[in-house]
Amino acid sequence: MTIDFLDPLERGVHEAASRLAQLARENEELRRRLAELEARAGEGGGEVSWRSEREEIRQRVARLVERLEALAGE
């Protein structure tokens, strides 16, 4: 009696095990990157960037308002 009918099952199990190992490696890499990003965000780097962007926007809007006021006075 041949047991060749188990070959496809065996291949499928090996492929699934290989894919699970690959996904575990990818998951570990993503966890590492997430931890790095969270650490950088905790250092205030994101807040500093946000504050500087907000200040730049405020200054640009103020200049636009000044220009509009100057045009209205002409």
PQR file with spaces between the fields and no chain letter, atoms N, CA, C, O and H, PARSE charges and radii, in Angstrom:
ATOM       1  N    MET     1       0.848   -1.183    0.000 -0.4000 1.5000
ATOM       2  CA   MET     1       0.000    0.000    0.000 -0.0000 2.0000
ATOM       3  C    MET     1       0.894    1.247    0.000  0.5500 1.7000
ATOM       4  O    MET     1       1.807    1.370    0.816 -0.5500 1.4000
ATOM       5  N    THR     2       0.618    2.153   -0.916 -0.4000 1.5000
ATOM       6  CA   THR     2       1.411    3.382   -0.982 -0.0000 2.0000
ATOM       7  C    THR     2       0.722    4.476   -0.174  0.5500 1.7000
ATOM       8  O    THR     2      -0.503    4.528   -0.058 -0.5500 1.4000
ATOM       9  H    THR     2      -0.124    2.052   -1.579  0.4000 1.0000
ATOM      10  N    ILE     3       1.531    5.312    0.356 -0.4000 1.5000
ATOM      11  CA   ILE     3       0.974    6.410    1.156 -0.0000 2.0000
ATOM      12  C    ILE     3       1.247    7.759    0.482  0.5500 1.7000
ATOM      13  O    ILE     3       1.383    8.792    1.137 -0.5500 1.4000
ATOM      14  H    ILE     3       2.526    5.269    0.262  0.4000 1.0000
ATOM      15  N    ASP     4       1.321    7.707   -0.852 -0.4000 1.5000
ATOM      16  CA   ASP     4       1.579    8.920   -1.620 -0.0000 2.0000
ATOM      17  C    ASP     4       0.482    9.965   -1.423  0.5500 1.7000
ATOM      18  O    ASP     4       0.714   11.148   -1.671 -0.5500 1.4000
ATOM      19  H    ASP     4       1.210    6.867   -1.384  0.4000 1.0000
ATOM      20  N    PHE     5      -0.677    9.562   -0.992 -0.4000 1.5000
ATOM      21  CA   PHE     5      -1.767   10.504   -0.817 -0.0000 2.0000
ATOM      22  C    PHE     5      -1.450   11.506    0.308  0.5500 1.7000
ATOM      23  O    PHE     5      -2.104   12.543    0.413 -0.5500 1.4000
ATOM      24  H    PHE     5      -0.865    8.601   -0.790  0.4000 1.0000
ATOM      25  N    LEU     6      -0.457   11.199    1.139 -0.4000 1.5000
ATOM      26  CA   LEU     6      -0.064   12.111    2.218 -0.0000 2.0000
ATOM      27  C    LEU     6       0.915   13.192    1.752  0.5500 1.7000
ATOM      28  O    LEU     6       1.151   14.169    2.462 -0.5500 1.4000
ATOM      29  H    LEU     6       0.074   10.356    1.053  0.4000 1.0000
ATOM      30  N    ASP     7       1.475   13.012    0.568 -0.4000 1.5000
ATOM      31  CA   ASP     7       2.454   13.983    0.061 -0.0000 2.0000
ATOM      32  C    ASP     7       1.901   15.407   -0.012  0.5500 1.7000
ATOM      33  O    ASP     7       2.546   16.334    0.478 -0.5500 1.4000
ATOM      34  H    ASP     7       1.283   12.217   -0.008  0.4000 1.0000
ATOM      35  N    PRO     8       0.730   15.603   -0.609 -0.5600 1.5000
ATOM      36  CA   PRO     8       0.206   16.975   -0.657  0.2800 2.0000
ATOM      37  C    PRO     8      -0.026   17.565    0.742  0.5500 1.7000
ATOM      38  O    PRO     8       0.219   18.750    0.971 -0.5500 1.4000
ATOM      39  N    LEU     9      -0.490   16.742    1.654 -0.4000 1.5000
ATOM      40  CA   LEU     9      -0.713   17.211    3.020 -0.0000 2.0000
ATOM      41  C    LEU     9       0.612   17.614    3.662  0.5500 1.7000
ATOM      42  O    LEU     9       0.711   18.651    4.318 -0.5500 1.4000
ATOM      43  H    LEU     9      -0.689   15.780    1.468  0.4000 1.0000
ATOM      44  N    GLU    10       1.617   16.782    3.463 -0.4000 1.5000
ATOM      45  CA   GLU    10       2.938   17.058    4.035 -0.0000 2.0000
ATOM      46  C    GLU    10       3.512   18.352    3.454  0.5500 1.7000
ATOM      47  O    GLU    10       4.065   19.169    4.191 -0.5500 1.4000
ATOM      48  H    GLU    10       1.537   15.940    2.931  0.4000 1.0000
ATOM      49  N    ARG    11       3.385   18.540    2.153 -0.4000 1.5000
ATOM      50  CA   ARG    11       3.870   19.777    1.522 -0.0000 2.0000
ATOM      51  C    ARG    11       3.121   20.985    2.091  0.5500 1.7000
ATOM      52  O    ARG    11       3.722   22.020    2.378 -0.5500 1.4000
ATOM      53  H    ARG    11       2.936   17.876    1.555  0.4000 1.0000
ATOM      54  N    GLY    12       1.830   20.843    2.245 -0.4000 1.5000
ATOM      55  CA   GLY    12       1.025   21.939    2.784 -0.0000 2.0000
ATOM      56  C    GLY    12       1.437   22.311    4.203  0.5500 1.7000
ATOM      57  O    GLY    12       1.506   23.490    4.551 -0.5500 1.4000
ATOM      58  H    GLY    12       1.341   20.002    2.011  0.4000 1.0000
ATOM      59  N    VAL    13       1.706   21.310    5.006 -0.4000 1.5000
ATOM      60  CA   VAL    13       2.138   21.568    6.385 -0.0000 2.0000
ATOM      61  C    VAL    13       3.490   22.267    6.387  0.5500 1.7000
ATOM      62  O    VAL    13       3.694   23.202    7.161 -0.5500 1.4000
ATOM      63  H    VAL    13       1.649   20.353    4.724  0.4000 1.0000
ATOM      64  N    HIS    14       4.418   21.833    5.537 -0.4000 1.5000
ATOM      65  CA   HIS    14       5.737   22.468    5.459 -0.0000 2.0000
ATOM      66  C    HIS    14       5.615   23.915    4.986  0.5500 1.7000
ATOM      67  O    HIS    14       6.274   24.805    5.522 -0.5500 1.4000
ATOM      68  H    HIS    14       4.252   21.073    4.909  0.4000 1.0000
ATOM      69  N    GLU    15       4.772   24.145    3.981 -0.4000 1.5000
ATOM      70  CA   GLU    15       4.573   25.514    3.485 -0.0000 2.0000
ATOM      71  C    GLU    15       3.952   26.396    4.566  0.5500 1.7000
ATOM      72  O    GLU    15       4.365   27.542    4.745 -0.5500 1.4000
ATOM      73  H    GLU    15       4.236   23.422    3.545  0.4000 1.0000
ATOM      74  N    ALA    16       2.969   25.871    5.282 -0.4000 1.5000
ATOM      75  CA   ALA    16       2.329   26.640    6.346 -0.0000 2.0000
ATOM      76  C    ALA    16       3.321   26.959    7.462  0.5500 1.7000
ATOM      77  O    ALA    16       3.335   28.076    7.979 -0.5500 1.4000
ATOM      78  H    ALA    16       2.633   24.940    5.136  0.4000 1.0000
ATOM      79  N    ALA    17       4.144   25.993    7.831 -0.4000 1.5000
ATOM      80  CA   ALA    17       5.152   26.213    8.872 -0.0000 2.0000
ATOM      81  C    ALA    17       6.158   27.268    8.421  0.5500 1.7000
ATOM      82  O    ALA    17       6.559   28.121    9.213 -0.5500 1.4000
ATOM      83  H    ALA    17       4.133   25.086    7.411  0.4000 1.0000
ATOM      84  N    SER    18       6.563   27.214    7.173 -0.4000 1.5000
ATOM      85  CA   SER    18       7.500   28.201    6.643 -0.0000 2.0000
ATOM      86  C    SER    18       6.885   29.594    6.652  0.5500 1.7000
ATOM      87  O    SER    18       7.538   30.568    7.030 -0.5500 1.4000
ATOM      88  H    SER    18       6.237   26.521    6.530  0.4000 1.0000
ATOM      89  N    ARG    19       5.634   29.682    6.236 -0.4000 1.5000
ATOM      90  CA   ARG    19       4.943   30.978    6.211 -0.0000 2.0000
ATOM      91  C    ARG    19       4.776   31.522    7.623  0.5500 1.7000
ATOM      92  O    ARG    19       4.951   32.720    7.844 -0.5500 1.4000
ATOM      93  H    ARG    19       5.104   28.892    5.928  0.4000 1.0000
ATOM      94  N    LEU    20       4.441   30.664    8.582 -0.4000 1.5000
ATOM      95  CA   LEU    20       4.300   31.105    9.973 -0.0000 2.0000
ATOM      96  C    LEU    20       5.622   31.639   10.513  0.5500 1.7000
ATOM      97  O    LEU    20       5.641   32.638   11.232 -0.5500 1.4000
ATOM      98  H    LEU    20       4.299   29.691    8.402  0.4000 1.0000
ATOM      99  N    ALA    21       6.719   30.984   10.173 -0.4000 1.5000
ATOM     100  CA   ALA    21       8.031   31.460   10.610 -0.0000 2.0000
ATOM     101  C    ALA    21       8.337   32.820   10.002  0.5500 1.7000
ATOM     102  O    ALA    21       8.859   33.703   10.684 -0.5500 1.4000
ATOM     103  H    ALA    21       6.704   30.173    9.589  0.4000 1.0000
ATOM     104  N    GLN    22       8.016   32.994    8.730 -0.4000 1.5000
ATOM     105  CA   GLN    22       8.230   34.277    8.060 -0.0000 2.0000
ATOM     106  C    GLN    22       7.385   35.363    8.711  0.5500 1.7000
ATOM     107  O    GLN    22       7.879   36.462    8.961 -0.5500 1.4000
ATOM     108  H    GLN    22       7.592   32.277    8.177  0.4000 1.0000
ATOM     109  N    LEU    23       6.127   35.072    8.988 -0.4000 1.5000
ATOM     110  CA   LEU    23       5.249   36.041    9.628 -0.0000 2.0000
ATOM     111  C    LEU    23       5.728   36.396   11.036  0.5500 1.7000
ATOM     112  O    LEU    23       5.601   37.542   11.465 -0.5500 1.4000
ATOM     113  H    LEU    23       5.726   34.178    8.786  0.4000 1.0000
ATOM     114  N    ALA    24       6.272   35.425   11.745 -0.4000 1.5000
ATOM     115  CA   ALA    24       6.809   35.693   13.087 -0.0000 2.0000
ATOM     116  C    ALA    24       7.991   36.657   12.997  0.5500 1.7000
ATOM     117  O    ALA    24       8.116   37.562   13.821 -0.5500 1.4000
ATOM     118  H    ALA    24       6.375   34.494   11.395  0.4000 1.0000
ATOM     119  N    ARG    25       8.859   36.468   11.998 -0.4000 1.5000
ATOM     120  CA   ARG    25       9.998   37.382   11.815 -0.0000 2.0000
ATOM     121  C    ARG    25       9.507   38.785   11.466  0.5500 1.7000
ATOM     122  O    ARG    25       9.998   39.769   12.019 -0.5500 1.4000
ATOM     123  H    ARG    25       8.758   35.732   11.328  0.4000 1.0000
ATOM     124  N    GLU    26       8.542   38.882   10.552 -0.4000 1.5000
ATOM     125  CA   GLU    26       7.993   40.184   10.174 -0.0000 2.0000
ATOM     126  C    GLU    26       7.332   40.859   11.370  0.5500 1.7000
ATOM     127  O    GLU    26       7.476   42.065   11.566 -0.5500 1.4000
ATOM     128  H    GLU    26       8.143   38.083   10.103  0.4000 1.0000
ATOM     129  N    ASN    27       6.614   40.086   12.160 -0.4000 1.5000
ATOM     130  CA   ASN    27       5.945   40.619   13.345 -0.0000 2.0000
ATOM     131  C    ASN    27       6.975   41.181   14.317  0.5500 1.7000
ATOM     132  O    ASN    27       6.775   42.261   14.873 -0.5500 1.4000
ATOM     133  H    ASN    27       6.496   39.106   12.000  0.4000 1.0000
ATOM     134  N    GLU    28       8.058   40.473   14.525 -0.4000 1.5000
ATOM     135  CA   GLU    28       9.116   40.941   15.434 -0.0000 2.0000
ATOM     136  C    GLU    28       9.728   42.235   14.928  0.5500 1.7000
ATOM     137  O    GLU    28       9.976   43.153   15.709 -0.5500 1.4000
ATOM     138  H    GLU    28       8.221   39.596   14.074  0.4000 1.0000
ATOM     139  N    GLU    29       9.975   42.316   13.626 -0.4000 1.5000
ATOM     140  CA   GLU    29      10.524   43.544   13.037 -0.0000 2.0000
ATOM     141  C    GLU    29       9.551   44.714   13.215  0.5500 1.7000
ATOM     142  O    GLU    29       9.967   45.819   13.563 -0.5500 1.4000
ATOM     143  H    GLU    29       9.774   41.570   12.991  0.4000 1.0000
ATOM     144  N    LEU    30       8.275   44.477   12.981 -0.4000 1.5000
ATOM     145  CA   LEU    30       7.281   45.537   13.151 -0.0000 2.0000
ATOM     146  C    LEU    30       7.177   45.980   14.607  0.5500 1.7000
ATOM     147  O    LEU    30       7.020   47.169   14.886 -0.5500 1.4000
ATOM     148  H    LEU    30       7.937   43.580   12.698  0.4000 1.0000
ATOM     149  N    ARG    31       7.264   45.038   15.524 -0.4000 1.5000
ATOM     150  CA   ARG    31       7.244   45.396   16.952 -0.0000 2.0000
ATOM     151  C    ARG    31       8.464   46.249   17.311  0.5500 1.7000
ATOM     152  O    ARG    31       8.358   47.205   18.080 -0.5500 1.4000
ATOM     153  H    ARG    31       7.392   44.072   15.297  0.4000 1.0000
ATOM     154  N    ARG    32       9.615   45.896   16.749 -0.4000 1.5000
ATOM     155  CA   ARG    32      10.832   46.660   17.010 -0.0000 2.0000
ATOM     156  C    ARG    32      10.710   48.086   16.474  0.5500 1.7000
ATOM     157  O    ARG    32      11.066   49.048   17.155 -0.5500 1.4000
ATOM     158  H    ARG    32       9.700   45.120   16.124  0.4000 1.0000
ATOM     159  N    ARG    33      10.207   48.209   15.256 -0.4000 1.5000
ATOM     160  CA   ARG    33      10.029   49.542   14.653 -0.0000 2.0000
ATOM     161  C    ARG    33       9.014   50.364   15.428  0.5500 1.7000
ATOM     162  O    ARG    33       9.205   51.564   15.624 -0.5500 1.4000
ATOM     163  H    ARG    33       9.918   47.428   14.702  0.4000 1.0000
ATOM     164  N    LEU    34       7.932   49.726   15.871 -0.4000 1.5000
ATOM     165  CA   LEU    34       6.925   50.419   16.664 -0.0000 2.0000
ATOM     166  C    LEU    34       7.516   50.932   17.967  0.5500 1.7000
ATOM     167  O    LEU    34       7.242   52.060   18.376 -0.5500 1.4000
ATOM     168  H    LEU    34       7.777   48.751   15.712  0.4000 1.0000
ATOM     169  N    ALA    35       8.320   50.111   18.617 -0.4000 1.5000
ATOM     170  CA   ALA    35       8.954   50.527   19.873 -0.0000 2.0000
ATOM     171  C    ALA    35       9.874   51.722   19.638  0.5500 1.7000
ATOM     172  O    ALA    35       9.912   52.643   20.454 -0.5500 1.4000
ATOM     173  H    ALA    35       8.543   49.194   18.285  0.4000 1.0000
ATOM     174  N    GLU    36      10.620   51.715   18.525 -0.4000 1.5000
ATOM     175  CA   GLU    36      11.489   52.845   18.199 -0.0000 2.0000
ATOM     176  C    GLU    36      10.674   54.117   17.988  0.5500 1.7000
ATOM     177  O    GLU    36      11.026   55.179   18.500 -0.5500 1.4000
ATOM     178  H    GLU    36      10.590   50.967   17.862  0.4000 1.0000
ATOM     179  N    LEU    37       9.589   54.004   17.235 -0.4000 1.5000
ATOM     180  CA   LEU    37       8.746   55.174   16.969 -0.0000 2.0000
ATOM     181  C    LEU    37       8.099   55.692   18.245  0.5500 1.7000
ATOM     182  O    LEU    37       8.016   56.902   18.455 -0.5500 1.4000
ATOM     183  H    LEU    37       9.302   53.141   16.818  0.4000 1.0000
ATOM     184  N    GLU    38       7.644   54.790   19.088 -0.4000 1.5000
ATOM     185  CA   GLU    38       7.048   55.217   20.355 -0.0000 2.0000
ATOM     186  C    GLU    38       8.079   55.900   21.237  0.5500 1.7000
ATOM     187  O    GLU    38       7.763   56.869   21.927 -0.5500 1.4000
ATOM     188  H    GLU    38       7.712   53.807   18.918  0.4000 1.0000
ATOM     189  N    ALA    39       9.310   55.400   21.219 -0.4000 1.5000
ATOM     190  CA   ALA    39      10.373   56.015   22.016 -0.0000 2.0000
ATOM     191  C    ALA    39      10.676   57.411   21.501  0.5500 1.7000
ATOM     192  O    ALA    39      10.853   58.343   22.285 -0.5500 1.4000
ATOM     193  H    ALA    39       9.567   54.613   20.659  0.4000 1.0000
ATOM     194  N    ARG    40      10.735   57.556   20.186 -0.4000 1.5000
ATOM     195  CA   ARG    40      11.000   58.895   19.619 -0.0000 2.0000
ATOM     196  C    ARG    40       9.865   59.846   19.915  0.5500 1.7000
ATOM     197  O    ARG    40      10.100   61.017   20.212 -0.5500 1.4000
ATOM     198  H    ARG    40      10.592   56.799   19.548  0.4000 1.0000
ATOM     199  N    ALA    41       8.631   59.359   19.838 -0.4000 1.5000
ATOM     200  CA   ALA    41       7.478   60.215   20.141 -0.0000 2.0000
ATOM     201  C    ALA    41       7.488   60.614   21.613  0.5500 1.7000
ATOM     202  O    ALA    41       7.104   61.730   21.963 -0.5500 1.4000
ATOM     203  H    ALA    41       8.440   58.407   19.597  0.4000 1.0000
ATOM     204  N    GLY    42       7.926   59.700   22.468 -0.4000 1.5000
ATOM     205  CA   GLY    42       8.008   59.988   23.899 -0.0000 2.0000
ATOM     206  C    GLY    42       9.074   61.006   24.230  0.5500 1.7000
ATOM     207  O    GLY    42       9.009   61.658   25.273 -0.5500 1.4000
ATOM     208  H    GLY    42       8.238   58.793   22.184  0.4000 1.0000
ATOM     209  N    GLU    43      10.061   61.151   23.351 -0.4000 1.5000
ATOM     210  CA   GLU    43      11.119   62.128   23.567 -0.0000 2.0000
ATOM     211  C    GLU    43      10.650   63.540   23.260  0.5500 1.7000
ATOM     212  O    GLU    43      11.385   64.501   23.490 -0.5500 1.4000
ATOM     213  H    GLU    43      10.113   60.622   22.504  0.4000 1.0000
ATOM     214  N    GLY    44       9.444   63.676   22.749 -0.4000 1.5000
ATOM     215  CA   GLY    44       8.922   65.000   22.445 -0.0000 2.0000
ATOM     216  C    GLY    44       9.243   65.462   21.041  0.5500 1.7000
ATOM     217  O    GLY    44       8.894   66.582   20.667 -0.5500 1.4000
ATOM     218  H    GLY    44       8.847   62.896   22.563  0.4000 1.0000
ATOM     219  N    GLY    45       9.898   64.628   20.259 -0.4000 1.5000
ATOM     220  CA   GLY    45      10.240   65.018   18.896 -0.0000 2.0000
ATOM     221  C    GLY    45       9.021   65.346   18.065  0.5500 1.7000
ATOM     222  O    GLY    45       9.044   66.283   17.268 -0.5500 1.4000
ATOM     223  H    GLY    45      10.181   63.719   20.563  0.4000 1.0000
ATOM     224  N    GLY    46       7.972   64.596   18.239 -0.4000 1.5000
ATOM     225  CA   GLY    46       6.748   64.857   17.486 -0.0000 2.0000
ATOM     226  C    GLY    46       6.084   66.138   17.923  0.5500 1.7000
ATOM     227  O    GLY    46       5.563   66.885   17.095 -0.5500 1.4000
ATOM     228  H    GLY    46       7.954   63.834   18.887  0.4000 1.0000
ATOM     229  N    GLU    47       6.096   66.401   19.214 -0.4000 1.5000
ATOM     230  CA   GLU    47       5.469   67.611   19.729 -0.0000 2.0000
ATOM     231  C    GLU    47       6.229   68.849   19.276  0.5500 1.7000
ATOM     232  O    GLU    47       5.619   69.855   18.912 -0.5500 1.4000
ATOM     233  H    GLU    47       6.519   65.794   19.887  0.4000 1.0000
ATOM     234  N    VAL    48       7.549   68.782   19.296 -0.4000 1.5000
ATOM     235  CA   VAL    48       8.357   69.916   18.860 -0.0000 2.0000
ATOM     236  C    VAL    48       8.060   70.228   17.409  0.5500 1.7000
ATOM     237  O    VAL    48       7.877   71.388   17.041 -0.5500 1.4000
ATOM     238  H    VAL    48       8.044   67.965   19.591  0.4000 1.0000
ATOM     239  N    SER    49       8.012   69.201   16.592 -0.4000 1.5000
ATOM     240  CA   SER    49       7.702   69.387   15.182 -0.0000 2.0000
ATOM     241  C    SER    49       6.320   69.989   15.008  0.5500 1.7000
ATOM     242  O    SER    49       6.132   70.894   14.196 -0.5500 1.4000
ATOM     243  H    SER    49       8.161   68.259   16.892  0.4000 1.0000
ATOM     244  N    TRP    50       5.362   69.497   15.756 -0.4000 1.5000
ATOM     245  CA   TRP    50       3.997   70.010   15.667 -0.0000 2.0000
ATOM     246  C    TRP    50       3.953   71.475   16.078  0.5500 1.7000
ATOM     247  O    TRP    50       3.292   72.280   15.422 -0.5500 1.4000
ATOM     248  H    TRP    50       5.514   68.761   16.416  0.4000 1.0000
ATOM     249  N    ARG    51       4.645   71.833   17.150 -0.4000 1.5000
ATOM     250  CA   ARG    51       4.653   73.231   17.613 -0.0000 2.0000
ATOM     251  C    ARG    51       5.311   74.143   16.590  0.5500 1.7000
ATOM     252  O    ARG    51       4.818   75.242   16.338 -0.5500 1.4000
ATOM     253  H    ARG    51       5.182   71.180   17.683  0.4000 1.0000
ATOM     254  N    SER    52       6.407   73.709   16.001 -0.4000 1.5000
ATOM     255  CA   SER    52       7.080   74.558   15.018 -0.0000 2.0000
ATOM     256  C    SER    52       6.212   74.727   13.773  0.5500 1.7000
ATOM     257  O    SER    52       6.164   75.814   13.196 -0.5500 1.4000
ATOM     258  H    SER    52       6.808   72.815   16.206  0.4000 1.0000
ATOM     259  N    GLU    53       5.532   73.674   13.359 -0.4000 1.5000
ATOM     260  CA   GLU    53       4.616   73.795   12.218 -0.0000 2.0000
ATOM     261  C    GLU    53       3.482   74.751   12.538  0.5500 1.7000
ATOM     262  O    GLU    53       3.104   75.576   11.707 -0.5500 1.4000
ATOM     263  H    GLU    53       5.571   72.791   13.828  0.4000 1.0000
ATOM     264  N    ARG    54       2.945   74.641   13.736 -0.4000 1.5000
ATOM     265  CA   ARG    54       1.851   75.522   14.143 -0.0000 2.0000
ATOM     266  C    ARG    54       2.313   76.974   14.145  0.5500 1.7000
ATOM     267  O    ARG    54       1.579   77.858   13.703 -0.5500 1.4000
ATOM     268  H    ARG    54       3.252   73.970   14.411  0.4000 1.0000
ATOM     269  N    GLU    55       3.520   77.228   14.637 -0.4000 1.5000
ATOM     270  CA   GLU    55       4.054   78.591   14.667 -0.0000 2.0000
ATOM     271  C    GLU    55       4.270   79.127   13.260  0.5500 1.7000
ATOM     272  O    GLU    55       3.972   80.289   12.984 -0.5500 1.4000
ATOM     273  H    GLU    55       4.116   76.510   14.996  0.4000 1.0000
ATOM     274  N    GLU    56       4.785   78.291   12.373 -0.4000 1.5000
ATOM     275  CA   GLU    56       4.984   78.716   10.989 -0.0000 2.0000
ATOM     276  C    GLU    56       3.654   79.065   10.332  0.5500 1.7000
ATOM     277  O    GLU    56       3.559   80.067    9.623 -0.5500 1.4000
ATOM     278  H    GLU    56       5.028   77.347   12.597  0.4000 1.0000
ATOM     279  N    ILE    57       2.637   78.257   10.558 -0.4000 1.5000
ATOM     280  CA   ILE    57       1.306   78.523    9.988 -0.0000 2.0000
ATOM     281  C    ILE    57       0.757   79.833   10.545  0.5500 1.7000
ATOM     282  O    ILE    57       0.198   80.645    9.808 -0.5500 1.4000
ATOM     283  H    ILE    57       2.715   77.443   11.134  0.4000 1.0000
ATOM     284  N    ARG    58       0.923   80.033   11.865 -0.4000 1.5000
ATOM     285  CA   ARG    58       0.434   81.266   12.486 -0.0000 2.0000
ATOM     286  C    ARG    58       1.100   82.490   11.851  0.5500 1.7000
ATOM     287  O    ARG    58       0.425   83.475   11.550 -0.5500 1.4000
ATOM     288  H    ARG    58       1.377   79.374   12.464  0.4000 1.0000
ATOM     289  N    GLN    59       2.408   82.432   11.648 -0.4000 1.5000
ATOM     290  CA   GLN    59       3.141   83.550   11.058 -0.0000 2.0000
ATOM     291  C    GLN    59       2.704   83.815    9.619  0.5500 1.7000
ATOM     292  O    GLN    59       2.544   84.966    9.214 -0.5500 1.4000
ATOM     293  H    GLN    59       2.956   81.632   11.892  0.4000 1.0000
ATOM     294  N    ARG    60       2.514   82.753    8.861 -0.4000 1.5000
ATOM     295  CA   ARG    60       2.094   82.930    7.463 -0.0000 2.0000
ATOM     296  C    ARG    60       0.700   83.524    7.381  0.5500 1.7000
ATOM     297  O    ARG    60       0.442   84.383    6.538 -0.5500 1.4000
ATOM     298  H    ARG    60       2.644   81.818    9.190  0.4000 1.0000
ATOM     299  N    VAL    61      -0.200   83.078    8.244 -0.4000 1.5000
ATOM     300  CA   VAL    61      -1.556   83.634    8.256 -0.0000 2.0000
ATOM     301  C    VAL    61      -1.505   85.103    8.672  0.5500 1.7000
ATOM     302  O    VAL    61      -2.221   85.931    8.109 -0.5500 1.4000
ATOM     303  H    VAL    61       0.010   82.380    8.928  0.4000 1.0000
ATOM     304  N    ALA    62      -0.672   85.428    9.642 -0.4000 1.5000
ATOM     305  CA   ALA    62      -0.538   86.820   10.081 -0.0000 2.0000
ATOM     306  C    ALA    62      -0.047   87.696    8.926  0.5500 1.7000
ATOM     307  O    ALA    62      -0.550   88.805    8.741 -0.5500 1.4000
ATOM     308  H    ALA    62      -0.090   84.755   10.099  0.4000 1.0000
ATOM     309  N    ARG    63       0.920   87.219    8.153 -0.4000 1.5000
ATOM     310  CA   ARG    63       1.401   87.989    7.000 -0.0000 2.0000
ATOM     311  C    ARG    63       0.297   88.172    5.961  0.5500 1.7000
ATOM     312  O    ARG    63       0.170   89.242    5.366 -0.5500 1.4000
ATOM     313  H    ARG    63       1.328   86.319    8.304  0.4000 1.0000
ATOM     314  N    LEU    64      -0.498   87.129    5.747 -0.4000 1.5000
ATOM     315  CA   LEU    64      -1.614   87.251    4.792 -0.0000 2.0000
ATOM     316  C    LEU    64      -2.631   88.279    5.263  0.5500 1.7000
ATOM     317  O    LEU    64      -3.138   89.066    4.463 -0.5500 1.4000
ATOM     318  H    LEU    64      -0.395   86.260    6.231  0.4000 1.0000
ATOM     319  N    VAL    65      -2.930   88.277    6.550 -0.4000 1.5000
ATOM     320  CA   VAL    65      -3.875   89.247    7.105 -0.0000 2.0000
ATOM     321  C    VAL    65      -3.325   90.660    6.931  0.5500 1.7000
ATOM     322  O    VAL    65      -4.062   91.571    6.555 -0.5500 1.4000
ATOM     323  H    VAL    65      -2.519   87.638    7.200  0.4000 1.0000
ATOM     324  N    GLU    66      -2.035   90.847    7.202 -0.4000 1.5000
ATOM     325  CA   GLU    66      -1.415   92.161    7.022 -0.0000 2.0000
ATOM     326  C    GLU    66      -1.518   92.616    5.572  0.5500 1.7000
ATOM     327  O    GLU    66      -1.818   93.777    5.295 -0.5500 1.4000
ATOM     328  H    GLU    66      -1.435   90.107    7.508  0.4000 1.0000
ATOM     329  N    ARG    67      -1.268   91.695    4.655 -0.4000 1.5000
ATOM     330  CA   ARG    67      -1.346   92.044    3.236 -0.0000 2.0000
ATOM     331  C    ARG    67      -2.777   92.424    2.849  0.5500 1.7000
ATOM     332  O    ARG    67      -2.988   93.384    2.109 -0.5500 1.4000
ATOM     333  H    ARG    67      -1.025   90.751    4.880  0.4000 1.0000
ATOM     334  N    LEU    68      -3.763   91.665    3.351 -0.4000 1.5000
ATOM     335  CA   LEU    68      -5.160   91.991    3.044 -0.0000 2.0000
ATOM     336  C    LEU    68      -5.544   93.340    3.644  0.5500 1.7000
ATOM     337  O    LEU    68      -6.259   94.115    3.009 -0.5500 1.4000
ATOM     338  H    LEU    68      -3.592   90.885    3.952  0.4000 1.0000
ATOM     339  N    GLU    69      -5.079   93.630    4.857 -0.4000 1.5000
ATOM     340  CA   GLU    69      -5.375   94.915    5.485 -0.0000 2.0000
ATOM     341  C    GLU    69      -4.738   96.048    4.683  0.5500 1.7000
ATOM     342  O    GLU    69      -5.332   97.116    4.534 -0.5500 1.4000
ATOM     343  H    GLU    69      -4.498   93.001    5.373  0.4000 1.0000
ATOM     344  N    ALA    70      -3.545   95.820    4.174 -0.4000 1.5000
ATOM     345  CA   ALA    70      -2.880   96.838    3.362 -0.0000 2.0000
ATOM     346  C    ALA    70      -3.644   97.091    2.065  0.5500 1.7000
ATOM     347  O    ALA    70      -3.765   98.232    1.620 -0.5500 1.4000
ATOM     348  H    ALA    70      -3.062   94.953    4.295  0.4000 1.0000
ATOM     349  N    LEU    71      -4.154   96.032    1.470 -0.4000 1.5000
ATOM     350  CA   LEU    71      -4.938   96.182    0.240 -0.0000 2.0000
ATOM     351  C    LEU    71      -6.244   96.921    0.511  0.5500 1.7000
ATOM     352  O    LEU    71      -6.694   97.726   -0.304 -0.5500 1.4000
ATOM     353  H    LEU    71      -4.056   95.104    1.831  0.4000 1.0000
ATOM     354  N    ALA    72      -6.848   96.638    1.671 -0.4000 1.5000
ATOM     355  CA   ALA    72      -8.111   97.285    2.021 -0.0000 2.0000
ATOM     356  C    ALA    72      -7.909   98.763    2.287  0.5500 1.7000
ATOM     357  O    ALA    72      -8.830   99.558    2.097 -0.5500 1.4000
ATOM     358  H    ALA    72      -6.482   95.985    2.333  0.4000 1.0000
ATOM     359  N    GLY    73      -6.717   99.144    2.725 -0.4000 1.5000
ATOM     360  CA   GLY    73      -6.442  100.551    3.029 -0.0000 2.0000
ATOM     361  C    GLY    73      -6.087  101.372    1.800  0.5500 1.7000
ATOM     362  O    GLY    73      -6.045  102.600    1.878 -0.5500 1.4000
ATOM     363  H    GLY    73      -5.969   98.499    2.879  0.4000 1.0000
ATOM     364  N    GLU    74      -5.838  100.745    0.698 -0.4000 1.5000
ATOM     365  CA   GLU    74      -5.453  101.471   -0.534 -0.0000 2.0000
ATOM     366  C    GLU    74      -6.636  102.115   -1.172  0.5500 1.7000
ATOM     367  O    GLU    74      -6.501  102.764   -2.210 -0.5500 1.4000
ATOM     368  H    GLU    74      -5.872   99.748    0.635  0.4000 1.0000
